[in-house]
Amino acid sequence: MKAAVYYETGGPEVFRYEELPEPQCRPGGVIIDVKFVGIQGGDTLHRAGGELATRPHVVGYQASGIIREVGERVSERKVGDRVVATMSFGSHAAVVSVPWQASYLVPEGLSLEEAAGVPIEFATAADCLFEFGRLQAGETVLVQAGAGGVGLAAIQLAKRAGAAVLATASSDERLERLREFGLDHPINYRTEDFVARTMELTGGRGADLVVDSVGGHTLEGSVAALAYRGRISWVGNAGRESAPPAISPIMQKNASVTGVFLGAELSRSPERTRPLIEGLLQRVASGELKVVVDRVFPLSDAEGAHRYIESRQAFGRVLMAV
């Protein structure tokens, strides 16, 4: 099979498009012919400096495709099923092997392209808002990096839950596009002080909940923009700042910061996360929620796909087609 691999971490140029042996089907697993790879921010971070579980290494957490083979102990899936799957690594390849429980049936009316942008993005956003963020109707939520995959999902989910939605992005054009997904109050972080603007929009009260996928100095600003007894769901370090953020002022607000990592919940609480993801897939299939695909690269150009993501030009998801 073909795969985008690397032998050492670094910039997007470390990728090589090579032939690898196909993975074996485990008794409790399935083999999937991959059609689309949904590239996550974590994929780029891992390629830049993560540990290599294999050498050569195939990075990637999510892919959609068609089941080619099922293990002898699997009755829940069959050959020909359309699925989207999550994994700890390996999605940047033409074929993947995963436990059947890591696969989710793609509902009628939902394309494999769209499905490749659902489980991690939407379930992460849902956990940030509801499971750990405890968002209630009538509250105000600030979504950092609103034009990203998690950001777009969070805006849609928060709006449908009855919240007032603020979000940051790097341009007025991107912010204007976010309005159709439920954004109430756009904040251009390049031209505005997002803390001051949040306070202005909330009458000096601050946001009840902040979804922060950036970290670093942005997380410090999220603390400053938070209401008394507010909550922050910290879900990433897209800013890639090495110094830890100074968040001690959060004590003055009796507020909280919760680190959110969907991967841990997938393995430790599958009885909750499986129906959550299945429900989100149905909501996207029905048209209630939308996956926004910015650009699709061929798997052979993983370097270009990762480089485009790191340019921060994308609006929504960047995929690769196999």
C-alpha positions as CSV (number, residue, x, y, z in Angstrom):
1,M,0.0,0.0,0.0
2,K,1.0,3.6,-0.4
3,A,1.5,5.8,2.6
4,A,2.9,9.2,3.6
5,V,5.7,8.4,6.0
6,Y,8.6,10.0,7.7
7,Y,11.8,8.7,9.4
8,E,12.4,11.7,11.6
9,T,10.3,14.6,12.9
10,G,10.5,18.1,11.5
11,G,8.8,20.3,9.0
12,P,6.4,19.1,6.3
13,E,9.4,18.3,4.0
14,V,10.1,15.2,6.1
15,F,7.3,13.3,4.4
16,R,8.0,10.6,1.9
17,Y,5.4,8.8,-0.3
18,E,6.4,5.2,-0.1
19,E,5.2,1.6,-0.5
20,L,4.6,-0.2,2.8
21,P,3.3,-3.7,3.7
22,E,-0.4,-3.8,4.2
23,P,-1.5,-4.1,7.8
24,Q,-3.0,-7.4,9.1
25,C,-6.6,-7.8,10.2
26,R,-6.8,-8.6,13.9
27,P,-9.5,-11.0,15.3
28,G,-11.4,-8.1,16.8
29,G,-10.6,-5.6,14.1
30,V,-11.4,-4.4,10.6
31,I,-9.4,-3.5,7.5
32,I,-10.4,-0.3,5.8
33,D,-9.6,0.9,2.3
34,V,-9.1,4.6,3.0
35,K,-10.8,7.2,0.8
36,F,-10.3,10.4,2.8
37,V,-7.9,11.4,5.6
38,G,-9.0,14.1,8.0
39,I,-5.9,15.9,9.1
40,Q,-5.9,17.1,12.7
41,G,-3.8,19.8,14.4
42,G,-2.4,17.0,16.5
43,D,-1.1,15.3,13.3
44,T,1.0,18.4,12.5
45,L,2.3,18.7,16.1
46,H,3.3,15.0,16.1
47,R,5.1,15.3,12.8
48,A,6.9,18.3,14.1
49,G,8.2,16.8,17.3
50,G,6.3,13.7,18.5
51,E,7.7,10.3,19.4
52,L,7.9,7.8,16.5
53,A,6.0,4.6,17.5
54,T,7.2,3.0,14.2
55,R,9.9,3.6,11.7
56,P,9.1,4.7,9.1
57,H,6.2,6.3,10.9
58,V,2.7,6.9,9.6
59,V,1.0,9.7,11.4
60,G,-2.7,10.5,11.7
61,Y,-5.8,10.1,13.9
62,Q,-8.8,9.9,11.5
63,A,-9.8,8.5,8.1
64,S,-12.9,7.4,6.3
65,G,-13.4,4.6,3.9
66,I,-14.9,1.2,3.1
67,I,-14.3,-2.0,5.1
68,R,-12.5,-4.6,3.1
69,E,-12.1,-7.3,5.7
70,V,-13.5,-8.1,9.2
71,G,-11.9,-10.2,12.0
72,E,-13.2,-13.6,13.0
73,R,-14.7,-12.2,16.2
74,V,-16.4,-9.2,14.6
75,S,-20.2,-9.4,14.0
76,E,-20.9,-5.7,14.3
77,R,-19.3,-4.8,10.9
78,K,-19.3,-6.3,7.5
79,V,-17.4,-6.0,4.2
80,G,-18.6,-3.0,2.3
81,D,-19.6,-0.9,5.3
82,R,-18.9,2.8,4.9
83,V,-17.1,3.9,8.0
84,V,-15.0,6.7,9.6
85,A,-12.4,5.5,12.1
86,T,-10.2,7.0,14.7
87,M,-6.7,5.7,15.7
88,S,-3.6,6.6,17.6
89,F,-1.6,6.8,14.4
90,G,-1.6,5.5,10.9
91,S,-4.3,7.4,9.0
92,H,-2.0,8.8,6.3
93,A,-2.1,5.6,4.4
94,A,-4.2,3.8,1.7
95,V,-5.2,1.0,4.2
96,V,-5.7,1.0,7.9
97,S,-6.3,-1.7,10.5
98,V,-8.3,-0.7,13.6
99,P,-10.4,-2.4,16.3
100,W,-14.0,-2.5,15.1
101,Q,-15.0,-0.3,18.1
102,A,-12.8,2.5,16.6
103,S,-15.0,2.6,13.5
104,Y,-18.3,4.4,13.1
105,L,-20.9,3.7,10.4
106,V,-21.4,6.6,8.1
107,P,-25.2,7.3,7.8
108,E,-27.0,7.5,4.5
109,G,-26.9,11.0,3.1
110,L,-23.4,11.7,4.5
111,S,-20.4,11.5,2.1
112,L,-17.2,9.8,3.1
113,E,-15.5,13.2,2.5
114,E,-17.7,14.9,5.0
115,A,-17.4,12.0,7.5
116,A,-13.7,12.4,7.5
117,G,-14.2,15.7,9.3
118,V,-16.6,14.6,12.1
119,P,-15.6,12.4,15.0
120,I,-12.6,14.1,16.5
121,E,-13.6,17.7,15.6
122,F,-17.2,17.6,16.7
123,A,-16.8,15.3,19.7
124,T,-13.9,17.4,20.9
125,A,-16.1,20.5,20.6
126,A,-19.0,18.9,22.3
127,D,-16.8,17.8,25.2
128,C,-15.3,21.3,25.5
129,L,-18.8,22.8,25.6
130,F,-20.9,20.3,27.5
131,E,-19.2,17.5,29.2
132,F,-16.4,19.6,30.7
133,G,-17.6,23.2,29.9
134,R,-21.1,22.6,31.4
135,L,-22.6,25.2,29.0
136,Q,-26.1,26.2,29.6
137,A,-28.6,28.0,27.4
138,G,-28.4,31.8,27.8
139,E,-24.7,31.7,28.6
140,T,-21.9,33.4,26.6
141,V,-19.1,31.3,25.0
142,L,-15.9,32.6,23.5
143,V,-14.4,30.3,20.9
144,Q,-10.7,30.9,20.1
145,A,-9.6,30.1,16.5
146,G,-13.2,29.9,15.3
147,A,-12.3,29.1,11.7
148,G,-10.6,25.8,12.6
149,G,-12.2,22.4,12.7
150,V,-13.0,22.4,16.4
151,G,-13.8,26.1,16.4
152,L,-16.4,25.7,13.6
153,A,-18.0,22.7,15.3
154,A,-18.1,24.5,18.7
155,I,-19.8,27.6,17.1
156,Q,-22.5,25.4,15.6
157,L,-23.1,23.3,18.7
158,A,-23.0,26.3,21.1
159,K,-25.5,28.3,19.0
160,R,-27.9,25.3,18.8
161,A,-27.7,25.0,22.6
162,G,-29.0,28.5,23.0
163,A,-25.7,30.3,23.9
164,A,-24.5,33.7,22.7
165,V,-21.4,33.0,20.6
166,L,-18.3,35.1,20.3
167,A,-15.3,33.9,18.3
168,T,-11.9,35.0,17.2
169,A,-10.2,34.7,13.8
170,S,-7.5,36.4,11.9
171,S,-9.5,38.3,9.3
172,D,-12.8,40.1,8.8
173,E,-13.5,37.8,5.8
174,R,-13.2,34.6,7.8
175,L,-15.3,36.1,10.6
176,E,-18.0,37.1,8.2
177,R,-18.2,33.5,6.9
178,L,-18.6,32.3,10.4
179,R,-21.9,34.1,10.8
180,E,-23.7,31.6,8.7
181,F,-22.7,28.9,11.2
182,G,-24.1,30.7,14.2
183,L,-21.5,33.3,15.2
184,D,-23.1,36.3,16.9
185,H,-20.1,38.5,17.6
186,P,-16.9,38.4,15.5
187,I,-13.6,39.4,17.0
188,N,-10.6,40.0,14.7
189,Y,-7.6,39.2,17.0
190,R,-5.2,40.9,14.6
191,T,-6.9,44.3,14.7
192,E,-8.7,44.2,18.1
193,D,-7.9,43.4,21.7
194,F,-10.0,40.3,22.1
195,V,-10.1,40.7,25.9
196,A,-11.4,44.3,25.7
197,R,-13.8,43.4,23.0
198,T,-15.2,40.4,24.9
199,M,-15.7,42.6,28.0
200,E,-17.4,45.3,25.9
201,L,-19.8,42.8,24.3
202,T,-20.7,41.3,27.7
203,G,-21.2,44.5,29.5
204,G,-18.0,44.1,31.5
205,R,-19.0,40.6,32.8
206,G,-16.8,38.4,30.6
207,A,-17.5,35.1,28.9
208,D,-19.1,32.2,30.9
209,L,-17.1,29.7,28.9
210,V,-14.0,29.9,26.7
211,V,-13.0,27.1,24.3
212,D,-9.2,27.6,23.8
213,S,-7.3,25.5,21.3
214,V,-4.4,27.9,21.1
215,G,-2.8,28.0,24.5
216,G,0.2,30.2,25.4
217,H,-0.4,33.9,25.6
218,T,-3.9,33.4,24.1
219,L,-4.8,31.2,27.1
220,E,-3.7,34.0,29.4
221,G,-6.0,36.3,27.5
222,S,-8.8,33.8,27.8
223,V,-8.4,34.0,31.6
224,A,-8.7,37.8,31.4
225,A,-11.8,37.5,29.2
226,L,-13.5,35.1,31.6
227,A,-16.5,35.9,33.8
228,Y,-16.4,35.4,37.6
229,R,-16.7,31.7,38.2
230,G,-16.3,31.1,34.5
231,R,-14.8,28.0,32.9
232,I,-12.2,27.4,30.3
233,S,-11.9,24.3,28.2
234,W,-8.3,24.1,27.1
235,V,-8.0,21.8,24.2
236,G,-4.7,22.4,22.4
237,N,-1.5,24.3,21.9
238,A,-1.9,25.4,18.3
239,G,0.2,28.5,19.2
240,R,3.2,26.2,19.8
241,E,4.6,28.4,22.5
242,S,7.2,26.6,24.6
243,A,6.8,28.7,27.8
244,P,3.9,27.6,30.0
245,P,1.1,30.2,30.2
246,A,0.8,32.3,33.3
247,I,-2.8,31.6,34.4
248,S,-2.6,32.4,38.1
249,P,-5.0,35.3,37.8
250,I,-7.8,32.7,37.4
251,M,-7.7,32.4,41.2
252,Q,-9.0,35.9,41.5
253,K,-12.1,34.9,39.6
254,N,-12.7,31.6,41.4
255,A,-12.7,30.2,37.8
256,S,-11.5,26.9,36.4
257,V,-9.4,25.6,33.5
258,T,-10.1,22.0,32.4
259,G,-7.7,20.3,30.0
260,V,-9.7,18.4,27.4
261,F,-8.3,15.4,25.4
262,L,-10.8,13.4,23.5
263,G,-8.4,10.5,23.0
264,A,-8.5,9.7,26.7
265,E,-12.3,9.7,26.7
266,L,-12.5,7.4,23.7
267,S,-10.5,4.8,25.5
268,R,-11.7,5.3,29.0
269,S,-15.4,6.2,28.4
270,P,-16.5,4.5,25.2
271,E,-20.0,4.0,26.6
272,R,-20.4,7.8,26.5
273,T,-18.3,8.7,23.5
274,R,-19.6,6.1,21.0
275,P,-23.3,7.3,21.1
276,L,-22.0,10.9,21.2
277,I,-20.1,10.4,17.9
278,E,-22.9,8.4,16.3
279,G,-25.3,11.1,17.2
280,L,-23.0,13.8,15.7
281,L,-22.7,11.9,12.5
282,Q,-26.5,11.7,12.3
283,R,-26.8,15.4,12.9
284,V,-24.3,16.2,10.1
285,A,-26.1,13.7,7.8
286,S,-29.4,15.5,8.5
287,G,-28.0,18.9,7.6
288,E,-28.3,20.3,11.1
289,L,-24.6,20.5,11.5
290,K,-22.1,21.2,8.7
291,V,-18.6,20.0,7.9
292,V,-16.7,22.7,6.0
293,V,-14.0,21.3,3.7
294,D,-11.5,23.9,2.7
295,R,-9.2,21.9,0.4
296,V,-8.5,18.3,-0.5
297,F,-4.9,17.2,-1.3
298,P,-3.8,13.9,-2.7
299,L,-2.2,11.5,-0.2
300,S,1.0,11.8,-2.3
301,D,1.2,15.5,-1.3
302,A,1.0,15.2,2.5
303,E,3.8,17.7,2.6
304,G,1.6,20.3,0.8
305,A,-1.4,19.5,3.0
306,H,0.5,19.9,6.2
307,R,2.2,23.1,4.9
308,Y,-1.1,24.6,4.0
309,I,-2.6,23.8,7.5
310,E,0.4,25.4,9.1
311,S,0.0,28.6,7.0
312,R,-3.2,29.1,8.9
313,Q,-5.1,30.0,5.7
314,A,-7.6,27.2,6.0
315,F,-11.3,27.7,6.8
316,G,-12.5,24.4,8.1
317,R,-11.0,21.1,7.4
318,V,-8.1,20.1,5.2
319,L,-8.4,16.5,3.9
320,M,-6.3,14.1,1.8
321,A,-7.9,11.8,-0.8
322,V,-6.5,8.4,-1.5
